[in-house]
Amino acid sequence: MRFIVVLIVVISMSMPLFSQGYDDSFEMKNKVKVELQYADYGEYEYPEAILFRFGLQEYYQLRPFLANFPERRSLIKFTRTVGAKTAIGVKYQFSDIREDVNSHLTEAKVTTSIRPGLTALVGVQMIYDERGFKAWQPGVGMRWDLSAATTLQADAQYYTRGEDAVDIGGSLGSLNLRCKLRQVLTVSTAMMLEYLFYDADGEAIEFTSHTVSLWLSRFFHTQTAVHLNLRFYDNSLGIQSMAPSIEIGQYLNWATILRFKYRYYNNKSNNISLGESDIVVPDGLKTHAASLQLNRELNSELLGYLKYRYYKSNQGVVMNTYLLGFVYSF
C-alpha cells in the first residue's frame, strides 16, 4: 500500500506525489535513476536561423527563447548510503541541444543527517559545453523538519563561467538563494511557499530577479491529489511573468499512478536578451504546456515512468517531448 501513502501528500510531506516544486535533493536512499528524453518540433524549423536580405540590409530571424531546450537528453544518477546518516550521490547528464551544440553535466553531492529532523547537503556541478567552455556551480543546503506538519528548506548555489563562453555572453557569476516552506493545513490539505533570489553579474549582462511560488494541495476520497500553483517572476531588466498551473495525480491501483499537468505562461518584456547571441525574451510571450505521466511500480525495487509533454507558444513554436525513466531502489 506504499503508493496510497505517497498519494496522501498532505499527510506526509516527506513522501509527496511528485507534485510541482518537489525535488529529491535531501533524499537518503540507495538508488539508481535513468532517464531518456527526446523532443521534436512542429511549426519551428529547428535549429538553423533563417537569413533574409532586403536591399543592402541583412535581417536574421532570432531563435526562440527555448533554444537551449535539449532535443535529446540522457541522465544517470547513483546514490549510495554510507552508514546510517550519510549518502553520497553522483550524476551525469548529456544534452544534445541542437546541431553542433552539446553539453555534459556532472554532479557530486554528499547528504548527511546532523540530528533527527535536520539534514544538510553540499555538492558541486561541472558543466562542459562543446562550444568550448566550462561552468561550475557549488552549493549547500539545509532542511529542517520543524514538526510532523512543517518543513523548512533553504539552499544556495553559485554559478560561474569564464570569458571563453562567448556564444552565451562571456563570463558570468550568479548567486541563487532559495527558501521553501511546506505546511500541512488540515488532514487533507497542505500548502507550500517558495522564494528564489537570483543575482547575476557578467560580461554581457547584470540583473537581479525574484520568484515567488505558492502551491495548494488537496487529497480527495477518490484517491486523487490536486496541486494548484501560481508562480510570479520579476527581474531588474523589466521582465515580469505569471504562470498558473494545475497538476492532478490519480491512483489507479496498488502499483500505478497517472499524473496530468497543465501550465499557462504569460510575460511582459522589452524583447530583452539575457546575453546569448541571437536569442531574446520576447514581449507578450504566451505559452501552453500540458503533460501526461504514467508511473508504474514494476516490482518492489523498480519504478518505471513514461511522460509526454505538449508545448505551444504564440511565437510559432510547437514542441512534443517524450521521456522514459526508471528508478531502482536497493
C-alpha positions as CSV (number, residue, x, y, z in Angstrom):
1,M,0.0,0.0,0.0
2,R,3.0,2.3,-0.3
3,F,1.6,4.2,-3.3
4,I,-1.5,5.1,-1.3
5,V,0.7,6.7,1.3
6,V,2.6,8.5,-1.5
7,L,-0.7,9.9,-2.8
8,I,-1.6,11.4,0.5
9,V,0.9,14.2,0.1
10,V,-0.7,16.4,2.7
11,I,-0.5,13.8,5.4
12,S,3.2,13.1,5.0
13,M,5.1,16.0,3.2
14,S,8.2,13.9,3.1
15,M,6.5,11.4,0.7
16,P,4.8,13.7,-1.9
17,L,3.1,12.6,-5.1
18,F,5.9,14.3,-7.1
19,S,3.9,17.5,-7.1
20,Q,5.1,20.7,-8.7
21,G,8.1,22.1,-6.8
22,Y,9.1,18.7,-5.4
23,D,12.7,17.6,-5.6
24,D,14.7,14.7,-4.2
25,S,17.7,16.8,-3.1
26,F,17.6,15.6,0.5
27,E,16.6,12.0,0.0
28,M,18.9,9.5,1.5
29,K,18.2,6.2,-0.3
30,N,20.2,3.6,-2.2
31,K,19.0,4.1,-5.8
32,V,19.9,4.3,-9.5
33,K,17.9,6.7,-11.7
34,V,18.0,6.6,-15.5
35,E,16.1,8.9,-17.9
36,L,16.0,9.3,-21.7
37,Q,14.2,12.2,-23.3
38,Y,13.5,13.3,-26.9
39,A,11.9,16.5,-28.2
40,D,10.7,17.2,-31.7
41,Y,9.4,20.5,-33.1
42,G,6.4,21.1,-35.3
43,E,6.0,24.6,-36.6
44,Y,9.5,25.8,-35.8
45,E,12.2,24.6,-38.3
46,Y,15.0,23.8,-35.8
47,P,17.9,24.6,-35.4
48,E,19.0,26.9,-38.2
49,A,18.1,30.6,-38.2
50,I,16.8,32.0,-41.5
51,L,18.7,34.7,-43.3
52,F,16.8,37.3,-45.4
53,R,18.2,40.1,-47.5
54,F,16.2,43.3,-48.0
55,G,18.2,45.7,-50.2
56,L,21.6,46.3,-48.5
57,Q,20.5,45.3,-45.0
58,E,20.6,41.7,-43.7
59,Y,17.9,40.5,-41.3
60,Y,18.4,37.5,-39.1
61,Q,15.4,35.6,-37.7
62,L,16.1,35.3,-33.9
63,R,15.9,31.9,-32.3
64,P,13.1,31.4,-29.8
65,F,13.7,31.7,-26.1
66,L,13.6,27.9,-25.6
67,A,16.6,27.4,-28.0
68,N,18.6,25.7,-25.2
69,F,15.9,23.1,-24.5
70,P,17.7,19.8,-25.5
71,E,16.4,17.8,-28.4
72,R,17.8,14.7,-26.7
73,R,18.8,14.3,-23.1
74,S,20.0,11.3,-21.1
75,L,20.7,11.1,-17.4
76,I,22.0,8.6,-14.9
77,K,22.1,9.2,-11.2
78,F,23.5,6.9,-8.5
79,T,23.1,7.4,-4.7
80,R,24.6,5.2,-2.1
81,T,24.1,5.4,1.7
82,V,27.3,5.3,3.8
83,G,26.3,4.3,7.3
84,A,23.0,5.4,8.8
85,K,23.5,9.2,8.4
86,T,25.2,9.9,5.1
87,A,24.5,9.4,1.4
88,I,26.9,10.1,-1.5
89,G,25.4,10.8,-4.9
90,V,26.9,11.2,-8.4
91,K,25.1,12.3,-11.6
92,Y,25.9,12.5,-15.3
93,Q,23.6,14.2,-17.9
94,F,24.2,14.6,-21.6
95,S,22.2,17.1,-23.5
96,D,22.1,17.2,-27.3
97,I,20.7,20.8,-27.5
98,R,20.9,21.4,-31.2
99,E,23.2,20.8,-34.2
100,D,26.9,21.2,-33.0
101,V,25.7,22.3,-29.5
102,N,26.0,19.6,-26.8
103,S,26.6,19.9,-23.1
104,H,27.8,17.5,-20.4
105,L,26.8,17.9,-16.7
106,T,28.4,16.0,-13.9
107,E,27.5,16.3,-10.2
108,A,28.8,15.1,-6.9
109,K,26.9,15.5,-3.7
110,V,27.0,14.5,0.0
111,T,23.9,14.5,2.1
112,T,24.1,13.9,5.9
113,S,21.7,13.8,8.8
114,I,23.1,16.1,11.5
115,R,20.4,15.2,14.0
116,P,16.8,13.9,13.8
117,G,14.8,16.4,11.7
118,L,17.9,18.3,10.4
119,T,19.6,17.3,7.2
120,A,22.4,19.1,5.3
121,L,23.9,18.7,1.9
122,V,27.0,20.0,-0.1
123,G,27.6,19.5,-3.7
124,V,29.2,20.8,-6.9
125,Q,28.2,20.6,-10.6
126,M,30.5,20.9,-13.6
127,I,29.1,21.7,-17.0
128,Y,31.1,21.3,-20.1
129,D,29.7,22.8,-23.3
130,E,31.1,21.6,-26.6
131,R,31.2,25.2,-27.9
132,G,34.4,25.3,-25.8
133,F,33.8,26.4,-22.2
134,K,33.1,25.1,-18.7
135,A,30.9,26.3,-15.9
136,W,31.0,25.4,-12.2
137,Q,28.2,25.5,-9.6
138,P,28.9,24.6,-6.0
139,G,26.1,24.6,-3.5
140,V,25.0,23.9,0.1
141,G,21.6,23.3,1.6
142,M,19.7,22.5,4.8
143,R,16.3,21.0,5.6
144,W,14.5,21.3,8.9
145,D,11.5,19.1,9.9
146,L,10.2,21.6,12.4
147,S,7.3,19.3,13.3
148,A,5.3,16.5,11.7
149,A,3.4,19.1,9.7
150,T,6.1,21.7,8.9
151,T,9.2,21.5,6.8
152,L,11.6,24.4,6.0
153,Q,14.3,24.1,3.3
154,A,17.0,26.6,2.3
155,D,19.8,26.3,-0.1
156,A,22.3,28.4,-2.0
157,Q,24.3,27.9,-5.3
158,Y,26.9,30.0,-7.0
159,Y,27.4,29.6,-10.8
160,T,30.5,30.8,-12.6
161,R,31.9,30.6,-16.1
162,G,34.8,32.3,-17.9
163,E,35.3,34.7,-20.8
164,D,35.6,31.7,-23.2
165,A,31.8,31.3,-23.1
166,V,31.5,33.8,-26.0
167,D,28.3,32.3,-27.5
168,I,26.3,32.7,-24.4
169,G,27.5,36.2,-23.3
170,G,31.0,35.6,-21.9
171,S,32.0,35.5,-18.2
172,L,29.2,35.4,-15.6
173,G,28.9,34.9,-11.9
174,S,25.5,34.3,-10.3
175,L,24.2,33.7,-6.8
176,N,21.0,31.7,-6.4
177,L,19.2,31.6,-3.0
178,R,16.1,29.6,-2.3
179,C,13.8,29.1,0.7
180,K,10.9,26.7,0.8
181,L,8.2,26.2,3.4
182,R,5.8,23.2,3.4
183,Q,2.9,23.3,5.8
184,V,0.1,20.8,6.4
185,L,-3.1,22.8,7.0
186,T,-5.7,20.0,7.6
187,V,-5.8,16.2,7.3
188,S,-6.4,16.6,3.5
189,T,-4.9,20.0,2.6
190,A,-1.4,21.4,2.5
191,M,0.5,24.5,1.3
192,M,4.0,25.2,0.0
193,L,5.6,28.6,-0.4
194,E,8.8,29.1,-2.3
195,Y,11.0,32.2,-2.8
196,L,14.1,32.4,-5.1
197,F,16.5,35.2,-5.3
198,Y,19.0,35.4,-8.3
199,D,21.8,37.9,-8.7
200,A,23.8,37.8,-11.9
201,D,26.8,39.9,-12.8
202,G,28.6,39.2,-16.0
203,E,30.4,40.5,-19.1
204,A,27.3,41.0,-21.1
205,I,24.5,41.4,-18.5
206,E,23.8,42.3,-14.9
207,F,20.5,41.8,-13.1
208,T,18.7,40.5,-10.1
209,S,15.4,38.6,-10.0
210,H,12.8,37.4,-7.6
211,T,10.5,34.4,-8.0
212,V,7.6,33.6,-5.7
213,S,5.6,30.4,-6.0
214,L,2.6,29.2,-4.0
215,W,1.2,25.7,-4.0
216,L,-2.1,24.4,-2.5
217,S,-2.5,20.6,-2.4
218,R,-5.7,18.7,-1.7
219,F,-6.3,15.0,-1.4
220,F,-9.8,13.7,-2.2
221,H,-11.5,10.5,-1.2
222,T,-11.5,9.4,-4.9
223,Q,-7.8,8.8,-4.3
224,T,-7.0,11.9,-6.3
225,A,-4.4,14.6,-5.4
226,V,-4.8,18.1,-6.9
227,H,-1.9,20.6,-6.8
228,L,-2.7,24.3,-7.7
229,N,0.3,26.5,-8.3
230,L,0.8,30.3,-9.0
231,R,4.3,31.5,-9.9
232,F,5.3,35.1,-10.2
233,Y,8.7,36.3,-11.6
234,D,10.2,39.8,-11.8
235,N,13.7,41.0,-12.6
236,S,15.6,44.3,-12.7
237,L,15.7,44.3,-16.6
238,G,11.9,44.7,-16.7
239,I,10.8,41.1,-17.4
240,Q,7.8,40.0,-15.4
241,S,5.8,36.8,-15.8
242,M,2.8,35.0,-14.3
243,A,2.4,31.2,-14.6
244,P,-0.6,29.4,-13.1
245,S,-0.7,25.7,-13.3
246,I,-2.7,22.6,-12.1
247,E,-1.5,19.1,-11.6
248,I,-3.7,16.1,-10.9
249,G,-2.4,12.8,-9.6
250,Q,-4.8,9.8,-9.8
251,Y,-4.2,6.5,-8.0
252,L,-5.3,3.7,-10.4
253,N,-4.2,0.6,-8.5
254,W,-1.6,-0.5,-6.0
255,A,1.2,-0.1,-8.5
256,T,0.1,2.6,-10.9
257,I,-0.4,6.4,-10.7
258,L,-1.4,8.7,-13.6
259,R,-0.5,12.4,-13.5
260,F,-1.8,15.3,-15.6
261,K,-0.3,18.8,-15.6
262,Y,-1.2,22.0,-17.4
263,R,0.6,25.3,-17.2
264,Y,-0.1,28.7,-18.8
265,Y,2.7,31.3,-19.0
266,N,2.4,35.0,-19.9
267,N,5.2,37.6,-19.7
268,K,5.9,41.3,-20.1
269,S,9.3,42.2,-21.6
270,N,11.0,44.6,-23.9
271,N,12.5,41.9,-26.2
272,I,15.5,41.7,-23.9
273,S,18.5,39.5,-24.4
274,L,20.0,37.7,-21.4
275,G,23.4,37.6,-23.1
276,E,23.2,34.8,-25.6
277,S,23.6,35.7,-29.2
278,D,20.5,35.7,-31.4
279,I,18.2,34.9,-28.5
280,V,15.8,37.3,-26.9
281,V,13.0,37.1,-24.4
282,P,10.0,38.3,-26.5
283,D,7.4,40.7,-25.1
284,G,4.0,39.2,-24.7
285,L,5.1,35.6,-24.8
286,K,2.2,33.3,-24.1
287,T,2.7,29.5,-23.8
288,H,0.6,26.5,-23.1
289,A,2.2,23.3,-21.8
290,A,0.3,20.0,-21.0
291,S,1.8,16.8,-19.9
292,L,0.7,13.2,-19.0
293,Q,2.8,10.9,-17.0
294,L,2.3,7.2,-16.0
295,N,4.2,5.8,-13.1
296,R,4.2,2.0,-12.7
297,E,5.8,0.0,-9.9
298,L,7.2,-2.9,-11.8
299,N,8.3,-4.7,-8.6
300,S,9.2,-3.8,-5.1
301,E,12.6,-2.3,-6.2
302,L,11.9,-0.9,-9.7
303,L,9.7,2.0,-10.7
304,G,9.2,2.9,-14.3
305,Y,7.6,6.0,-15.8
306,L,6.5,7.4,-19.2
307,K,5.8,11.0,-19.9
308,Y,4.5,13.0,-22.9
309,R,4.5,16.8,-22.9
310,Y,3.0,19.2,-25.5
311,Y,4.1,22.8,-25.7
312,K,2.8,25.6,-27.9
313,S,3.5,29.4,-27.9
314,N,2.2,32.4,-29.7
315,Q,5.7,32.8,-31.2
316,G,5.1,30.0,-33.7
317,V,6.7,27.2,-31.7
318,V,5.2,23.7,-31.2
319,M,7.1,21.1,-29.4
320,N,6.5,17.5,-28.3
321,T,8.6,15.9,-25.6
322,Y,8.8,12.2,-24.7
323,L,10.5,10.8,-21.6
324,L,11.2,7.3,-20.3
325,G,12.6,6.8,-16.8
326,F,13.4,4.2,-14.2
327,V,14.3,4.3,-10.6
328,Y,15.9,1.2,-9.0
329,S,16.0,1.2,-5.2
330,F,18.1,-1.3,-3.3
